[in-house]
Amino acid sequence: MWRQGLAFAIYDLIARFSHAGGAYFSSLTALADYFGASYDSVHQAVQWLLKNGWIEVVGHAPPTVVEDREGLRMLRKHKSRSKNYRVIRHDTWAVAHPNQCATMLQQPWDDEEKDPLAVELYKYSYGKTKWYPNMLAGLRSSGLGDLAIVKEWVKYYNTLPKKPATKKAWDKTRFEFIKRVKEFGSQPENAAGGVA
């Protein structure tokens, strides 16, 4: 589905110009010109939309040439013939295509109760780090409250001289942060209060 960018751009265009379930008429040649794409690319995209039930043809414009002795010219005229398309709205499409809607990606904390600390740390690491229960327990054992841990993470990340760019670098950053928080919590002045 991710390879169908042109198809969904065409779908969006048809949806914008066919108000209240009306039809949108255009030839594939005109769509190709509009999107700056080849005729074949537009044809494949429209065929994909039709095959997968996202749009339907609800009529054709009358042909400009009924008979022609030159088959190629007739073919070109037929290819350029306008068609009326109607968008199938998602709720209607979903009924006709059960269990095919896109769903959210599974998050590391989906199998367990949504730990608010894991959610916040994941968010502030731009979705690049996973925080497992044992890691969260280690962070909390420092005596810091969840809000303080999140603030420390943001401060720690913002002061990194080089931001992590790979999974390995993110993992290293996460483990260094856990170590830092544990050391912070082991200091006598920080251990007792559970800083909020």
C-alpha positions as semicolon CSV with decimal commas, in nm:
position;residue;x (nm);y (nm);z (nm)
1;M;0,000;0,000;0,000
2;W;0,288;0,241;0,072
3;R;0,388;0,225;-0,294
4;Q;0,059;0,377;-0,401
5;G;0,138;0,743;-0,339
6;L;0,015;0,852;-0,681
7;A;-0,302;0,644;-0,639
8;F;-0,390;0,815;-0,313
9;A;-0,304;1,158;-0,459
10;I;-0,556;1,082;-0,736
11;Y;-0,807;0,957;-0,478
12;D;-0,764;1,281;-0,281
13;L;-0,811;1,492;-0,594
14;I;-1,128;1,306;-0,691
15;A;-1,261;1,334;-0,334
16;R;-1,198;1,710;-0,325
17;F;-1,374;1,779;-0,654
18;S;-1,666;1,539;-0,623
19;H;-1,864;1,705;-0,346
20;A;-2,136;1,518;-0,155
21;G;-2,076;1,185;-0,328
22;G;-2,101;1,329;-0,678
23;A;-1,893;1,221;-0,973
24;Y;-1,566;1,364;-1,093
25;F;-1,493;1,343;-1,463
26;S;-1,151;1,341;-1,617
27;S;-0,941;1,157;-1,867
28;L;-0,628;0,974;-1,762
29;T;-0,432;1,200;-1,994
30;A;-0,557;1,506;-1,806
31;L;-0,472;1,343;-1,472
32;A;-0,123;1,259;-1,600
33;D;-0,072;1,621;-1,704
34;Y;-0,202;1,747;-1,369
35;F;0,031;1,526;-1,164
36;G;0,326;1,553;-1,401
37;A;0,330;1,174;-1,434
38;S;0,332;0,937;-1,727
39;Y;0,004;0,812;-1,869
40;D;0,100;0,455;-1,777
41;S;0,169;0,549;-1,412
42;V;-0,168;0,720;-1,383
43;H;-0,340;0,428;-1,555
44;Q;-0,183;0,181;-1,311
45;A;-0,276;0,399;-1,013
46;V;-0,639;0,435;-1,126
47;Q;-0,660;0,062;-1,197
48;W;-0,528;-0,008;-0,846
49;L;-0,794;0,223;-0,697
50;L;-1,065;0,054;-0,903
51;K;-0,944;-0,299;-0,824
52;N;-0,922;-0,228;-0,452
53;G;-1,261;-0,059;-0,437
54;W;-1,152;0,297;-0,354
55;I;-1,321;0,450;-0,659
56;E;-1,578;0,337;-0,914
57;V;-1,656;0,436;-1,272
58;V;-2,008;0,576;-1,292
59;G;-2,016;0,674;-1,658
60;H;-1,821;0,768;-1,969
61;A;-1,815;1,075;-2,186
62;P;-1,931;1,007;-2,540
63;P;-1,643;0,912;-2,769
64;T;-1,515;1,187;-2,995
65;V;-1,445;0,940;-3,277
66;V;-1,693;0,661;-3,342
67;E;-1,523;0,502;-3,642
68;D;-1,173;0,544;-3,763
69;R;-0,978;0,347;-4,019
70;E;-0,652;0,400;-3,833
71;G;-0,662;0,171;-3,531
72;L;-0,389;0,358;-3,344
73;R;-0,571;0,690;-3,368
74;M;-0,892;0,524;-3,250
75;L;-0,704;0,372;-2,956
76;R;-0,564;0,710;-2,859
77;K;-0,908;0,866;-2,876
78;H;-1,050;0,583;-2,665
79;K;-0,770;0,614;-2,408
80;S;-0,828;0,988;-2,381
81;R;-1,201;0,949;-2,329
82;S;-1,319;1,102;-2,003
83;K;-1,466;0,882;-1,735
84;N;-1,679;0,977;-1,439
85;Y;-1,533;0,850;-1,112
86;R;-1,690;0,840;-0,770
87;V;-1,494;0,807;-0,448
88;I;-1,590;0,528;-0,212
89;R;-1,577;0,678;0,137
90;H;-1,384;0,490;0,404
91;D;-1,685;0,380;0,609
92;T;-1,845;0,226;0,300
93;W;-1,514;0,074;0,189
94;A;-1,454;-0,078;0,536
95;V;-1,790;-0,259;0,526
96;A;-1,704;-0,410;0,186
97;H;-1,344;-0,492;0,291
98;P;-1,355;-0,620;0,651
99;N;-1,026;-0,648;0,845
100;Q;-0,832;-0,457;0,579
101;C;-0,813;-0,114;0,743
102;A;-0,475;0,013;0,852
103;T;-0,416;-0,020;1,224
104;M;-0,177;0,143;1,465
105;L;0,168;-0,012;1,489
106;Q;0,221;-0,215;1,803
107;Q;0,394;-0,016;2,071
108;P;0,635;-0,171;2,323
109;W;0,388;-0,122;2,606
110;D;0,076;-0,258;2,430
111;D;0,102;-0,601;2,596
112;E;0,090;-0,457;2,944
113;E;-0,078;-0,175;3,123
114;K;0,021;0,149;2,961
115;D;0,286;0,275;3,195
116;P;0,273;0,654;3,169
117;L;0,650;0,680;3,222
118;A;0,720;0,447;2,927
119;V;0,483;0,645;2,707
120;E;0,646;0,979;2,797
121;L;1,003;0,852;2,754
122;Y;0,910;0,694;2,421
123;K;0,751;1,022;2,310
124;Y;1,050;1,233;2,411
125;S;1,288;0,997;2,233
126;Y;1,092;1,049;1,910
127;G;0,978;0,687;1,912
128;K;1,335;0,561;1,896
129;T;1,369;0,392;2,236
130;K;1,167;0,116;2,395
131;W;1,133;0,121;2,772
132;Y;1,068;-0,217;2,931
133;P;0,929;-0,281;3,282
134;N;1,268;-0,374;3,430
135;M;1,420;-0,052;3,294
136;L;1,136;0,155;3,438
137;A;1,175;-0,021;3,773
138;G;1,547;0,065;3,767
139;L;1,471;0,430;3,693
140;R;1,210;0,447;3,969
141;S;1,444;0,280;4,216
142;S;1,650;0,600;4,200
143;G;1,386;0,769;4,413
144;L;1,294;1,019;4,143
145;G;0,930;1,065;4,052
146;D;0,810;0,997;3,697
147;L;0,792;1,365;3,605
148;A;1,147;1,421;3,730
149;I;1,271;1,120;3,530
150;V;1,111;1,257;3,213
151;K;1,261;1,602;3,276
152;E;1,603;1,441;3,333
153;W;1,567;1,246;3,007
154;V;1,483;1,561;2,811
155;K;1,771;1,751;2,974
156;Y;2,009;1,459;2,915
157;Y;1,909;1,425;2,550
158;N;1,931;1,801;2,483
159;T;2,285;1,817;2,626
160;L;2,423;1,528;2,422
161;P;2,708;1,656;2,205
162;K;2,614;1,412;1,930
163;K;2,254;1,301;1,887
164;P;2,195;0,928;1,833
165;A;2,121;0,837;1,472
166;T;2,114;0,456;1,475
167;K;1,932;0,196;1,683
168;K;2,260;0,098;1,844
169;A;2,332;0,461;1,935
170;W;1,981;0,505;2,081
171;D;2,023;0,186;2,287
172;K;2,357;0,313;2,419
173;T;2,203;0,651;2,503
174;R;1,917;0,483;2,688
175;F;2,147;0,264;2,898
176;E;2,378;0,556;2,980
177;F;2,076;0,753;3,095
178;I;1,954;0,469;3,317
179;K;2,299;0,443;3,471
180;R;2,310;0,819;3,527
181;V;1,969;0,825;3,697
182;K;2,060;0,534;3,924
183;E;2,382;0,710;4,026
184;F;2,187;1,030;4,088
185;G;1,941;0,842;4,312
186;S;2,219;0,672;4,509
187;Q;2,349;1,008;4,632
188;P;2,227;1,066;4,993
189;E;2,080;1,411;4,922
190;N;1,868;1,274;4,633
191;A;1,767;0,929;4,757
192;A;1,521;1,018;5,028
193;G;1,278;1,268;4,884
194;G;1,147;1,102;4,566
195;V;1,191;1,426;4,376
196;A;0,876;1,499;4,176
